[in-house]
Amino acid sequence: MYDRRTELGWSQRQLAEAASMRQPHVSRLEAARSLPSLDVLRRVAEALGTDLTVSLAPRTTDHTPSKPAEE
């Protein structure tokens, strides 16, 4: 996020405005002091002109998930 923002020559305030949020939130995200929702990530990605990709992939080691407990 920081790299793309600075590549564009934007301040945190400019990104915040483009992503419909406040500058302190951008600061917390860049410092990894905030856990963003998918909606926030989507807005930031859109503002920065990037794609947001979320995926679940198999682990490299064999971990079979446990079954949920039956009620």
Stockholm file with secondary structure:
# STOCKHOLM 1.0

chainA/1-71         MYDRRTELGWSQRQLAEAASMRQPHVSRLEAARSLPSLDVLRRVAEALGTDLTVSLAPRTTDHTPSKPAEE
#=GR chainA/1-71 SS CHHHHHHTTCCHHHHHHHTTSCHHHHHHHHTTCSCCCHHHHHHHHHHHTCCCCCCCCCCSSCCCCCCCCCC
#=GC SS_cons        CHHHHHHTTCCHHHHHHHTTSCHHHHHHHHTTCSCCCHHHHHHHHHHHTCCCCCCCCCCSSCCCCCCCCCC
//
